[in-house]
Amino acid sequence: MKALAIIVGLSLIVMVLRDAFDSIVLPRRVARRFRFTRFFYRTTWRPWNWVAKLLPARRREAFLSYFGPLSLLMLLALWAVGLVVGFGLIEWVAGISGAAGQPIRLMHAFYYSGTTLFTLGLGDVVPLTHFGKFITVAEAGTGLGFLALVIGYGPVIYQSFSRREVAVSLLDARAGSPPSAGELLRRHADSHGQQALYELLREWERWSAELLESHISYPIIGYYRSQHSNQSWIAALAAILDTCAIVRVGLEGACERQAELTFAIARHAVVDLSQVFSIPPRRPSADRLPPERFAALVRHLETSGLRLREPETAEQRLTELRRLYEPYISSLASYFRLPLPPWTPEPHRSDNWQTSAWKESAERCRAIASHGSREDDGHL
């Protein structure tokens, strides 16, 4: 029985420390062996997602947004419990004593392990052997290191999340809410628009690389949702891929080389992230761009003076490019319950910056956007 307790205790300690090391200190790998963290997220996200389906639509998004922060706290708590139980089993075998000098039961060993891990040092339970004293010191040192890692883990997560969301929010005024490739191109159709589009795609090339690195290193960030229900990192990534695909098909005067570079890294991101979250690619249940919507997209671009070269073959070439990324981005969207953006803006839909809880302010924002008013922003 004692040998089994030592084996189980050591196994728990090694599993927790290795999982925490892989998750916090050395997390930069795509293909991984079994990890408790990955198992934890996949087994907790599914029931959370199932409960969300039962809620009214207006409350569903808020409920889903709680999962990321709460799951982080639950994961840290489970790591701590694993260390307490593992060290407690070993200390129970090594021998501990209370104030009366008599051996103590297993539950008391767990209590002693908890006070040691969190460095409370109450002194009501003490080790009896040299081995027990060694384990006590080892657990106290492990507790200090574990707390230090946890303190540093949270800020890293929120910094990565913040950097991701800054770019997603900036896309609101450039591509609409939700973002769409057709609207992004239309808003960059003026005399200086192509240079601005080149700079935007270059920025999103870097953003896609940062997204790939941060979400491979810390997959938990994928469960953190944007502040607005019509924005998300998946919708932004899909809109950029759609935009690059249109430019690559042959948009007159557009920056095709930069579109190729941005498309490559963005497609690399969706493929690798599908592997990280163990989500196999699959075609969307409904075609995102059937022939009638493609025709509407072409008309939407033409109203701003944008035209496709070789329009008779453009739809087929665009379909071939879409096959390279849509199965992956569709699977990610389905897994995280985040909608994919349309190719053209929804009719009569205001951008997030144009909306407000106060109707008068919202109407004036829309008027300024529509008529190019130069009124002082301080009056809004």
MITOR-438854 format. One record per residue (C-alpha): x, y, z. Coordinates in Angstrom, 3 decimals, decimal comma. Example, Ala and Ser with C-alpha at 12.3 -4.5 7.8 and 13.67 -1.06 7.14 Angstrom:
residues 2
<node><px>12,300</px><py>-4,500</py><pz>7,800</pz></node>
<node><px>13,670</px><py>-1,060</py><pz>7,140</pz></node>
END
This chain:
residues 380
<node><px>0,000</px><py>0,000</py><pz>0,000</pz></node>
<node><px>2,829</px><py>2,388</py><pz>0,867</pz></node>
<node><px>4,685</px><py>1,579</py><pz>-2,343</pz></node>
<node><px>1,533</px><py>2,285</py><pz>-4,345</pz></node>
<node><px>1,057</px><py>5,596</py><pz>-2,522</pz></node>
<node><px>4,626</px><py>6,672</py><pz>-3,372</pz></node>
<node><px>4,206</px><py>5,686</py><pz>-7,026</pz></node>
<node><px>0,883</px><py>7,552</py><pz>-7,333</pz></node>
<node><px>2,272</px><py>10,572</py><pz>-5,507</pz></node>
<node><px>5,393</px><py>10,794</py><pz>-7,653</pz></node>
<node><px>3,326</px><py>10,323</py><pz>-10,805</pz></node>
<node><px>1,018</px><py>13,205</py><pz>-9,841</pz></node>
<node><px>3,921</px><py>15,510</py><pz>-9,018</pz></node>
<node><px>5,774</px><py>14,728</py><pz>-12,250</pz></node>
<node><px>2,599</px><py>15,106</py><pz>-14,362</pz></node>
<node><px>1,677</px><py>18,470</py><pz>-12,849</pz></node>
<node><px>5,187</px><py>19,922</py><pz>-12,984</pz></node>
<node><px>5,748</px><py>18,718</py><pz>-16,535</pz></node>
<node><px>2,394</px><py>20,040</py><pz>-17,688</pz></node>
<node><px>2,993</px><py>23,408</py><pz>-16,023</pz></node>
<node><px>6,495</px><py>23,551</py><pz>-17,522</pz></node>
<node><px>5,202</px><py>22,796</py><pz>-21,014</pz></node>
<node><px>2,328</px><py>25,277</py><pz>-20,662</pz></node>
<node><px>4,222</px><py>28,199</py><pz>-19,146</pz></node>
<node><px>7,965</px><py>27,834</py><pz>-19,677</pz></node>
<node><px>8,353</px><py>25,791</py><pz>-22,875</pz></node>
<node><px>5,060</px><py>25,931</py><pz>-24,780</pz></node>
<node><px>6,190</px><py>26,494</py><pz>-28,390</pz></node>
<node><px>5,326</px><py>23,292</py><pz>-30,186</pz></node>
<node><px>2,506</px><py>22,362</py><pz>-32,538</pz></node>
<node><px>2,482</px><py>18,554</py><pz>-32,408</pz></node>
<node><px>2,364</px><py>17,429</py><pz>-28,783</pz></node>
<node><px>1,983</px><py>14,248</py><pz>-26,808</pz></node>
<node><px>-0,791</px><py>13,816</py><pz>-24,244</pz></node>
<node><px>-1,026</px><py>16,796</py><pz>-21,933</pz></node>
<node><px>-3,350</px><py>17,327</py><pz>-19,021</pz></node>
<node><px>-3,985</px><py>20,955</py><pz>-20,049</pz></node>
<node><px>-5,223</px><py>19,988</py><pz>-23,504</pz></node>
<node><px>-7,385</px><py>17,206</py><pz>-22,028</pz></node>
<node><px>-8,789</px><py>19,645</py><pz>-19,464</pz></node>
<node><px>-9,843</px><py>22,225</py><pz>-22,034</pz></node>
<node><px>-11,404</px><py>19,770</py><pz>-24,440</pz></node>
<node><px>-13,423</px><py>18,044</py><pz>-21,700</pz></node>
<node><px>-14,621</px><py>21,274</py><pz>-20,067</pz></node>
<node><px>-15,340</px><py>23,320</py><pz>-23,226</pz></node>
<node><px>-17,792</px><py>20,773</py><pz>-24,631</pz></node>
<node><px>-20,222</px><py>20,771</py><pz>-21,661</pz></node>
<node><px>-19,852</px><py>24,554</py><pz>-21,348</pz></node>
<node><px>-20,717</px><py>24,856</py><pz>-25,029</pz></node>
<node><px>-23,676</px><py>22,508</py><pz>-24,575</pz></node>
<node><px>-25,075</px><py>24,610</py><pz>-21,738</pz></node>
<node><px>-24,655</px><py>27,744</py><pz>-23,872</pz></node>
<node><px>-26,914</px><py>26,227</py><pz>-26,533</pz></node>
<node><px>-29,732</px><py>26,043</py><pz>-23,984</pz></node>
<node><px>-29,541</px><py>29,740</py><pz>-23,133</pz></node>
<node><px>-31,359</px><py>32,565</py><pz>-24,956</pz></node>
<node><px>-29,341</px><py>34,068</py><pz>-27,799</pz></node>
<node><px>-28,898</px><py>37,400</py><pz>-26,001</pz></node>
<node><px>-27,218</px><py>35,682</py><pz>-23,030</pz></node>
<node><px>-25,297</px><py>33,012</py><pz>-24,913</pz></node>
<node><px>-22,317</px><py>35,138</py><pz>-25,952</pz></node>
<node><px>-21,847</px><py>36,520</py><pz>-22,437</pz></node>
<node><px>-21,918</px><py>33,001</py><pz>-21,002</pz></node>
<node><px>-19,322</px><py>31,765</py><pz>-23,502</pz></node>
<node><px>-17,070</px><py>34,724</py><pz>-22,708</pz></node>
<node><px>-16,753</px><py>33,587</py><pz>-19,085</pz></node>
<node><px>-15,126</px><py>30,308</py><pz>-20,034</pz></node>
<node><px>-11,633</px><py>31,611</py><pz>-20,822</pz></node>
<node><px>-10,942</px><py>33,459</py><pz>-17,534</pz></node>
<node><px>-12,721</px><py>30,868</py><pz>-15,363</pz></node>
<node><px>-10,950</px><py>27,939</py><pz>-17,031</pz></node>
<node><px>-7,579</px><py>29,564</py><pz>-16,326</pz></node>
<node><px>-8,419</px><py>29,784</py><pz>-12,614</pz></node>
<node><px>-9,709</px><py>26,206</py><pz>-12,615</pz></node>
<node><px>-6,559</px><py>24,926</py><pz>-14,316</pz></node>
<node><px>-4,284</px><py>26,617</py><pz>-11,785</pz></node>
<node><px>-6,408</px><py>25,221</py><pz>-8,948</pz></node>
<node><px>-6,200</px><py>21,691</py><pz>-10,374</pz></node>
<node><px>-2,430</px><py>21,964</py><pz>-10,663</pz></node>
<node><px>-2,254</px><py>23,005</py><pz>-7,004</pz></node>
<node><px>-4,547</px><py>20,158</py><pz>-5,923</pz></node>
<node><px>-2,419</px><py>17,666</py><pz>-7,852</pz></node>
<node><px>0,743</px><py>18,836</py><pz>-6,081</pz></node>
<node><px>-0,950</px><py>18,782</py><pz>-2,669</pz></node>
<node><px>-2,234</px><py>15,239</py><pz>-3,173</pz></node>
<node><px>1,037</px><py>13,976</py><pz>-4,651</pz></node>
<node><px>3,244</px><py>15,349</py><pz>-1,887</pz></node>
<node><px>0,640</px><py>14,384</py><pz>0,715</pz></node>
<node><px>0,794</px><py>10,710</py><pz>-0,286</pz></node>
<node><px>4,580</px><py>10,678</py><pz>-0,026</pz></node>
<node><px>4,573</px><py>12,504</py><pz>3,321</pz></node>
<node><px>1,984</px><py>10,088</py><pz>4,659</pz></node>
<node><px>4,352</px><py>7,222</py><pz>3,883</pz></node>
<node><px>7,398</px><py>9,104</py><pz>5,230</pz></node>
<node><px>5,626</px><py>9,709</py><pz>8,530</pz></node>
<node><px>4,238</px><py>12,835</py><pz>10,143</pz></node>
<node><px>3,103</px><py>13,593</py><pz>13,649</pz></node>
<node><px>0,724</px><py>15,975</py><pz>15,368</pz></node>
<node><px>0,887</px><py>17,711</py><pz>18,706</pz></node>
<node><px>0,136</px><py>14,489</py><pz>20,611</pz></node>
<node><px>3,070</px><py>12,698</py><pz>18,962</pz></node>
<node><px>0,893</px><py>10,015</py><pz>17,330</pz></node>
<node><px>0,913</px><py>9,122</py><pz>13,588</pz></node>
<node><px>-1,798</px><py>10,942</py><pz>11,656</pz></node>
<node><px>-4,284</px><py>9,708</py><pz>9,074</pz></node>
<node><px>-4,093</px><py>10,328</py><pz>5,326</pz></node>
<node><px>-6,392</px><py>13,364</py><pz>5,389</pz></node>
<node><px>-4,088</px><py>15,029</py><pz>7,878</pz></node>
<node><px>-1,200</px><py>14,346</py><pz>5,502</pz></node>
<node><px>-3,050</px><py>16,221</py><pz>2,782</pz></node>
<node><px>-3,629</px><py>19,110</py><pz>5,204</pz></node>
<node><px>0,075</px><py>19,163</py><pz>6,071</pz></node>
<node><px>0,959</px><py>19,055</py><pz>2,373</pz></node>
<node><px>-1,289</px><py>22,035</py><pz>1,652</pz></node>
<node><px>0,190</px><py>24,167</py><pz>4,426</pz></node>
<node><px>3,683</px><py>23,275</py><pz>3,205</pz></node>
<node><px>3,024</px><py>23,951</py><pz>-0,495</pz></node>
<node><px>1,613</px><py>27,396</py><pz>0,261</pz></node>
<node><px>4,380</px><py>28,000</py><pz>2,838</pz></node>
<node><px>2,020</px><py>28,614</py><pz>5,761</pz></node>
<node><px>4,243</px><py>26,797</py><pz>8,283</pz></node>
<node><px>1,592</px><py>26,445</py><pz>11,032</pz></node>
<node><px>3,658</px><py>23,886</py><pz>12,949</pz></node>
<node><px>0,755</px><py>21,765</py><pz>14,224</pz></node>
<node><px>1,962</px><py>18,839</py><pz>12,078</pz></node>
<node><px>5,649</px><py>17,964</py><pz>11,651</pz></node>
<node><px>7,653</px><py>15,279</py><pz>9,808</pz></node>
<node><px>9,070</px><py>12,386</py><pz>11,844</pz></node>
<node><px>11,925</px><py>11,153</py><pz>9,608</pz></node>
<node><px>14,804</px><py>12,662</py><pz>7,682</pz></node>
<node><px>13,113</px><py>11,592</py><pz>4,451</pz></node>
<node><px>9,954</px><py>13,379</py><pz>5,557</pz></node>
<node><px>11,934</px><py>16,541</py><pz>6,313</pz></node>
<node><px>13,545</px><py>16,381</py><pz>2,873</pz></node>
<node><px>10,148</px><py>16,025</py><pz>1,180</pz></node>
<node><px>8,829</px><py>18,952</py><pz>3,244</pz></node>
<node><px>11,632</px><py>21,238</py><pz>2,117</pz></node>
<node><px>11,248</px><py>20,038</py><pz>-1,494</pz></node>
<node><px>7,514</px><py>20,766</py><pz>-1,424</pz></node>
<node><px>8,028</px><py>24,235</py><pz>0,081</pz></node>
<node><px>10,533</px><py>25,063</py><pz>-2,672</pz></node>
<node><px>8,162</px><py>23,690</py><pz>-5,305</pz></node>
<node><px>5,360</px><py>25,815</py><pz>-3,881</pz></node>
<node><px>7,422</px><py>28,998</py><pz>-4,101</pz></node>
<node><px>8,408</px><py>28,244</py><pz>-7,708</pz></node>
<node><px>4,831</px><py>27,284</py><pz>-8,604</pz></node>
<node><px>3,419</px><py>30,523</py><pz>-7,172</pz></node>
<node><px>6,066</px><py>32,554</py><pz>-9,009</pz></node>
<node><px>5,135</px><py>30,899</py><pz>-12,319</pz></node>
<node><px>1,437</px><py>31,456</py><pz>-11,697</pz></node>
<node><px>2,005</px><py>35,141</py><pz>-10,879</pz></node>
<node><px>3,889</px><py>35,556</py><pz>-14,149</pz></node>
<node><px>1,477</px><py>33,429</py><pz>-16,200</pz></node>
<node><px>-1,573</px><py>35,666</py><pz>-15,905</pz></node>
<node><px>0,022</px><py>38,884</py><pz>-17,225</pz></node>
<node><px>1,491</px><py>37,034</py><pz>-20,217</pz></node>
<node><px>-1,955</px><py>35,717</py><pz>-21,147</pz></node>
<node><px>-3,626</px><py>39,106</py><pz>-20,889</pz></node>
<node><px>-0,856</px><py>40,919</py><pz>-22,741</pz></node>
<node><px>-1,131</px><py>38,491</py><pz>-25,659</pz></node>
<node><px>-4,922</px><py>38,819</py><pz>-25,607</pz></node>
<node><px>-4,688</px><py>42,615</py><pz>-25,552</pz></node>
<node><px>-2,306</px><py>42,750</py><pz>-28,530</pz></node>
<node><px>-4,630</px><py>40,515</py><pz>-30,509</pz></node>
<node><px>-7,725</px><py>42,575</py><pz>-29,711</pz></node>
<node><px>-6,144</px><py>45,929</py><pz>-30,559</pz></node>
<node><px>-5,809</px><py>44,861</py><pz>-34,192</pz></node>
<node><px>-9,296</px><py>43,334</py><pz>-34,210</pz></node>
<node><px>-10,770</px><py>46,605</py><pz>-32,927</pz></node>
<node><px>-8,825</px><py>48,669</py><pz>-35,470</pz></node>
<node><px>-10,355</px><py>46,594</py><pz>-38,252</pz></node>
<node><px>-13,807</px><py>47,910</py><pz>-37,314</pz></node>
<node><px>-13,417</px><py>51,256</py><pz>-39,112</pz></node>
<node><px>-11,535</px><py>49,668</py><pz>-42,009</pz></node>
<node><px>-13,736</px><py>46,669</py><pz>-42,819</pz></node>
<node><px>-17,044</px><py>47,123</py><pz>-41,005</pz></node>
<node><px>-18,747</px><py>45,260</py><pz>-38,174</pz></node>
<node><px>-18,556</px><py>42,356</py><pz>-38,759</pz></node>
<node><px>-15,546</px><py>42,764</py><pz>-41,065</pz></node>
<node><px>-15,909</px><py>41,772</py><pz>-44,700</pz></node>
<node><px>-13,449</px><py>41,584</py><pz>-47,563</pz></node>
<node><px>-15,714</px><py>43,512</py><pz>-49,910</pz></node>
<node><px>-16,098</px><py>46,411</py><pz>-47,486</pz></node>
<node><px>-12,383</px><py>46,495</py><pz>-46,654</pz></node>
<node><px>-11,511</px><py>46,814</py><pz>-50,338</pz></node>
<node><px>-14,260</px><py>49,373</py><pz>-50,957</pz></node>
<node><px>-12,972</px><py>51,616</py><pz>-48,162</pz></node>
<node><px>-9,482</px><py>51,514</py><pz>-49,701</pz></node>
<node><px>-10,555</px><py>52,394</py><pz>-53,226</pz></node>
<node><px>-9,621</px><py>56,095</py><pz>-53,233</pz></node>
<node><px>-6,468</px><py>57,645</py><pz>-54,702</pz></node>
<node><px>-4,359</px><py>56,778</py><pz>-51,645</pz></node>
<node><px>-6,209</px><py>53,585</py><pz>-50,849</pz></node>
<node><px>-3,825</px><py>51,127</py><pz>-52,503</pz></node>
<node><px>-0,879</px><py>52,338</py><pz>-50,440</pz></node>
<node><px>-3,029</px><py>52,160</py><pz>-47,316</pz></node>
<node><px>-4,146</px><py>48,651</py><pz>-48,301</pz></node>
<node><px>-0,527</px><py>47,602</py><pz>-48,781</pz></node>
<node><px>0,375</px><py>48,874</py><pz>-45,311</pz></node>
<node><px>-2,681</px><py>47,231</py><pz>-43,766</pz></node>
<node><px>-1,905</px><py>43,842</py><pz>-45,291</pz></node>
<node><px>1,693</px><py>44,138</py><pz>-44,156</pz></node>
<node><px>0,518</px><py>44,863</py><pz>-40,609</pz></node>
<node><px>-1,814</px><py>41,900</py><pz>-40,724</pz></node>
<node><px>0,994</px><py>39,692</py><pz>-41,986</pz></node>
<node><px>2,799</px><py>40,439</py><pz>-38,727</pz></node>
<node><px>-0,431</px><py>40,100</py><pz>-36,733</pz></node>
<node><px>-1,025</px><py>36,645</py><pz>-38,211</pz></node>
<node><px>2,503</px><py>35,590</py><pz>-37,259</pz></node>
<node><px>2,011</px><py>36,886</py><pz>-33,706</pz></node>
<node><px>-1,354</px><py>35,141</py><pz>-33,518</pz></node>
<node><px>0,257</px><py>31,876</py><pz>-34,610</pz></node>
<node><px>3,050</px><py>32,177</py><pz>-32,045</pz></node>
<node><px>0,890</px><py>33,263</py><pz>-29,101</pz></node>
<node><px>-1,953</px><py>30,792</py><pz>-29,654</pz></node>
<node><px>0,421</px><py>27,869</py><pz>-30,162</pz></node>
<node><px>2,307</px><py>28,858</py><pz>-27,017</pz></node>
<node><px>-0,827</px><py>29,595</py><pz>-24,978</pz></node>
<node><px>-3,897</px><py>27,931</py><pz>-26,548</pz></node>
<node><px>-6,070</px><py>29,263</py><pz>-23,732</pz></node>
<node><px>-6,080</px><py>32,672</py><pz>-25,477</pz></node>
<node><px>-8,215</px><py>31,164</py><pz>-28,227</pz></node>
<node><px>-11,079</px><py>30,836</py><pz>-25,726</pz></node>
<node><px>-10,960</px><py>34,531</py><pz>-24,829</pz></node>
<node><px>-13,600</px><py>36,399</py><pz>-26,810</pz></node>
<node><px>-13,761</px><py>39,970</py><pz>-28,114</pz></node>
<node><px>-15,725</px><py>42,724</py><pz>-26,404</pz></node>
<node><px>-18,323</px><py>42,876</py><pz>-29,198</pz></node>
<node><px>-20,342</px><py>39,898</py><pz>-30,353</pz></node>
<node><px>-19,819</px><py>40,839</py><pz>-34,031</pz></node>
<node><px>-16,032</px><py>40,846</py><pz>-33,652</pz></node>
<node><px>-13,619</px><py>37,978</py><pz>-33,104</pz></node>
<node><px>-10,093</px><py>36,936</py><pz>-33,983</pz></node>
<node><px>-11,485</px><py>34,218</py><pz>-36,252</pz></node>
<node><px>-13,740</px><py>36,659</py><pz>-38,137</pz></node>
<node><px>-10,829</px><py>39,086</py><pz>-38,547</pz></node>
<node><px>-8,514</px><py>36,348</py><pz>-39,787</pz></node>
<node><px>-11,170</px><py>35,090</py><pz>-42,229</pz></node>
<node><px>-11,798</px><py>38,615</py><pz>-43,559</pz></node>
<node><px>-8,079</px><py>39,137</py><pz>-44,181</pz></node>
<node><px>-7,782</px><py>35,771</py><pz>-45,930</pz></node>
<node><px>-10,815</px><py>36,630</py><pz>-48,075</pz></node>
<node><px>-9,303</px><py>40,000</py><pz>-48,956</pz></node>
<node><px>-5,955</px><py>38,481</py><pz>-49,898</pz></node>
<node><px>-7,719</px><py>35,852</py><pz>-52,013</pz></node>
<node><px>-9,598</px><py>38,537</py><pz>-53,984</pz></node>
<node><px>-6,420</px><py>40,547</py><pz>-54,549</pz></node>
<node><px>-4,534</px><py>37,430</py><pz>-55,644</pz></node>
<node><px>-7,262</px><py>36,575</py><pz>-58,141</pz></node>
<node><px>-6,402</px><py>39,818</py><pz>-59,869</pz></node>
<node><px>-7,750</px><py>43,116</py><pz>-58,590</pz></node>
<node><px>-6,656</px><py>45,954</py><pz>-60,810</pz></node>
<node><px>-4,021</px><py>48,152</py><pz>-59,200</pz></node>
<node><px>-3,865</px><py>46,149</py><pz>-55,966</pz></node>
<node><px>-0,735</px><py>44,995</py><pz>-54,092</pz></node>
<node><px>-0,684</px><py>41,361</py><pz>-55,186</pz></node>
<node><px>2,768</px><py>40,535</py><pz>-53,809</pz></node>
<node><px>1,901</px><py>41,698</py><pz>-50,296</pz></node>
<node><px>-1,423</px><py>39,869</py><pz>-50,538</pz></node>
<node><px>0,487</px><py>36,652</py><pz>-51,344</pz></node>
<node><px>2,733</px><py>37,093</py><pz>-48,300</pz></node>
<node><px>-0,138</px><py>37,866</py><pz>-45,935</pz></node>
<node><px>-2,212</px><py>35,024</py><pz>-47,345</pz></node>
<node><px>0,651</px><py>32,578</py><pz>-46,787</pz></node>
<node><px>1,181</px><py>33,355</py><pz>-43,097</pz></node>
<node><px>-2,546</px><py>33,691</py><pz>-42,366</pz></node>
<node><px>-3,232</px><py>30,332</py><pz>-43,992</pz></node>
<node><px>-0,288</px><py>28,866</py><pz>-42,052</pz></node>
<node><px>-1,901</px><py>30,158</py><pz>-38,844</pz></node>
<node><px>-5,299</px><py>28,528</py><pz>-39,430</pz></node>
<node><px>-3,729</px><py>25,194</py><pz>-40,400</pz></node>
<node><px>-1,439</px><py>25,023</py><pz>-37,373</pz></node>
<node><px>-4,114</px><py>26,207</py><pz>-34,964</pz></node>
<node><px>-6,452</px><py>23,503</py><pz>-36,235</pz></node>
<node><px>-3,751</px><py>21,022</py><pz>-35,292</pz></node>
<node><px>-3,147</px><py>22,618</py><pz>-31,885</pz></node>
<node><px>-6,840</px><py>22,372</py><pz>-30,974</pz></node>
<node><px>-7,177</px><py>18,928</py><pz>-32,654</pz></node>
<node><px>-9,899</px><py>20,157</py><pz>-35,002</pz></node>
<node><px>-9,885</px><py>18,368</py><pz>-38,375</pz></node>
<node><px>-10,691</px><py>20,548</py><pz>-41,403</pz></node>
<node><px>-14,100</px><py>20,256</py><pz>-42,974</pz></node>
<node><px>-16,015</px><py>22,157</py><pz>-45,584</pz></node>
<node><px>-18,569</px><py>24,722</py><pz>-44,399</pz></node>
<node><px>-22,103</px><py>23,397</py><pz>-44,157</pz></node>
<node><px>-23,198</px><py>26,217</py><pz>-46,478</pz></node>
<node><px>-21,201</px><py>27,820</py><pz>-49,278</pz></node>
<node><px>-20,001</px><py>31,219</py><pz>-48,070</pz></node>
<node><px>-19,816</px><py>32,583</py><pz>-51,616</pz></node>
<node><px>-22,346</px><py>31,007</py><pz>-53,988</pz></node>
<node><px>-22,589</px><py>32,426</py><pz>-57,540</pz></node>
<node><px>-25,225</px><py>35,014</py><pz>-56,652</pz></node>
<node><px>-23,140</px><py>36,341</py><pz>-53,765</pz></node>
<node><px>-20,037</px><py>36,409</py><pz>-55,928</pz></node>
<node><px>-21,970</px><py>38,538</py><pz>-58,416</pz></node>
<node><px>-23,039</px><py>40,823</py><pz>-55,554</pz></node>
<node><px>-19,402</px><py>41,070</py><pz>-54,439</pz></node>
<node><px>-18,303</px><py>42,084</py><pz>-57,937</pz></node>
<node><px>-21,028</px><py>44,737</py><pz>-58,084</pz></node>
<node><px>-20,038</px><py>45,988</py><pz>-54,625</pz></node>
<node><px>-16,442</px><py>46,442</py><pz>-55,777</pz></node>
<node><px>-17,416</px><py>48,029</py><pz>-59,071</pz></node>
<node><px>-19,440</px><py>50,728</py><pz>-57,316</pz></node>
<node><px>-16,094</px><py>51,980</py><pz>-55,941</pz></node>
<node><px>-14,229</px><py>51,659</py><pz>-59,233</pz></node>
<node><px>-12,555</px><py>48,302</py><pz>-58,407</pz></node>
<node><px>-12,524</px><py>45,647</py><pz>-61,121</pz></node>
<node><px>-11,225</px><py>42,131</py><pz>-61,433</pz></node>
<node><px>-8,889</px><py>41,206</py><pz>-64,245</pz></node>
<node><px>-10,173</px><py>38,330</py><pz>-66,369</pz></node>
<node><px>-13,603</px><py>38,291</py><pz>-64,671</pz></node>
<node><px>-14,704</px><py>35,244</py><pz>-66,686</pz></node>
<node><px>-12,251</px><py>33,021</py><pz>-64,765</pz></node>
<node><px>-12,091</px><py>34,979</py><pz>-61,504</pz></node>
<node><px>-14,785</px><py>32,977</py><pz>-59,707</pz></node>
<node><px>-13,079</px><py>29,653</py><pz>-60,419</pz></node>
<node><px>-9,665</px><py>30,926</py><pz>-59,311</pz></node>
<node><px>-11,182</px><py>32,387</py><pz>-56,169</pz></node>
<node><px>-12,840</px><py>29,054</py><pz>-55,385</pz></node>
<node><px>-9,481</px><py>27,290</py><pz>-55,665</pz></node>
<node><px>-7,895</px><py>29,708</py><pz>-53,209</pz></node>
<node><px>-10,803</px><py>29,388</py><pz>-50,794</pz></node>
<node><px>-10,297</px><py>25,620</py><pz>-50,657</pz></node>
<node><px>-6,864</px><py>26,229</py><pz>-49,145</pz></node>
<node><px>-8,184</px><py>27,864</py><pz>-45,969</pz></node>
<node><px>-11,974</px><py>27,694</py><pz>-45,640</pz></node>
<node><px>-12,112</px><py>24,089</py><pz>-44,323</pz></node>
<node><px>-9,729</px><py>25,065</py><pz>-41,507</pz></node>
<node><px>-11,247</px><py>28,416</py><pz>-40,610</pz></node>
<node><px>-14,732</px><py>26,900</py><pz>-40,751</pz></node>
<node><px>-13,758</px><py>24,148</py><pz>-38,291</pz></node>
<node><px>-12,203</px><py>26,660</py><pz>-35,910</pz></node>
<node><px>-15,301</px><py>28,864</py><pz>-36,078</pz></node>
<node><px>-17,572</px><py>25,906</py><pz>-35,382</pz></node>
<node><px>-15,462</px><py>24,725</py><pz>-32,439</pz></node>
<node><px>-15,327</px><py>28,147</py><pz>-30,771</pz></node>
<node><px>-18,923</px><py>29,015</py><pz>-31,748</pz></node>
<node><px>-17,830</px><py>32,160</py><pz>-33,556</pz></node>
<node><px>-19,573</px><py>33,154</py><pz>-36,818</pz></node>
<node><px>-17,593</px><py>33,610</py><pz>-40,007</pz></node>
<node><px>-17,901</px><py>37,037</py><pz>-41,643</pz></node>
<node><px>-19,791</px><py>37,676</py><pz>-44,888</pz></node>
<node><px>-17,993</px><py>38,623</py><pz>-48,107</pz></node>
<node><px>-20,013</px><py>41,822</py><pz>-48,456</pz></node>
<node><px>-21,350</px><py>44,047</py><pz>-45,659</pz></node>
<node><px>-24,758</px><py>43,402</py><pz>-44,242</pz></node>
<node><px>-27,307</px><py>45,995</py><pz>-45,430</pz></node>
<node><px>-28,173</px><py>48,846</py><pz>-43,050</pz></node>
<node><px>-25,591</px><py>47,676</py><pz>-40,518</pz></node>
<node><px>-23,641</px><py>50,343</py><pz>-38,623</pz></node>
<node><px>-20,039</px><py>49,962</py><pz>-37,514</pz></node>
<node><px>-19,444</px><py>49,518</py><pz>-33,815</pz></node>
<node><px>-17,943</px><py>52,994</py><pz>-33,532</pz></node>
<node><px>-21,153</px><py>54,464</py><pz>-34,959</pz></node>
<node><px>-23,397</px><py>52,858</py><pz>-32,341</pz></node>
<node><px>-24,195</px><py>54,086</py><pz>-28,863</pz></node>
<node><px>-26,568</px><py>53,483</py><pz>-25,982</pz></node>
<node><px>-27,725</px><py>57,080</py><pz>-26,539</pz></node>
<node><px>-29,711</px><py>57,236</py><pz>-29,755</pz></node>
<node><px>-28,961</px><py>60,881</py><pz>-30,583</pz></node>
<node><px>-25,190</px><py>60,358</py><pz>-30,428</pz></node>
<node><px>-25,438</px><py>57,251</py><pz>-32,585</pz></node>
<node><px>-27,452</px><py>59,072</py><pz>-35,233</pz></node>
<node><px>-24,964</px><py>61,946</py><pz>-35,368</pz></node>
<node><px>-22,050</px><py>59,500</py><pz>-35,734</pz></node>
<node><px>-23,766</px><py>57,885</py><pz>-38,693</pz></node>
<node><px>-24,472</px><py>61,292</py><pz>-40,221</pz></node>
<node><px>-20,817</px><py>62,295</py><pz>-39,916</pz></node>
<node><px>-19,697</px><py>59,027</py><pz>-41,490</pz></node>
<node><px>-22,200</px><py>59,331</py><pz>-44,326</pz></node>
<node><px>-21,798</px><py>63,010</py><pz>-45,206</pz></node>
<node><px>-18,218</px><py>63,689</py><pz>-44,199</pz></node>
<node><px>-19,157</px><py>66,350</py><pz>-41,668</pz></node>
<node><px>-16,318</px><py>68,278</py><pz>-40,037</pz></node>
<node><px>-18,128</px><py>68,958</py><pz>-36,813</pz></node>
<node><px>-16,062</px><py>68,909</py><pz>-33,678</pz></node>
<node><px>-15,883</px><py>65,414</py><pz>-32,239</pz></node>
<node><px>-16,273</px><py>66,876</py><pz>-28,795</pz></node>
<node><px>-19,990</px><py>67,433</py><pz>-29,486</pz></node>
<node><px>-20,634</px><py>63,694</py><pz>-29,973</pz></node>
END
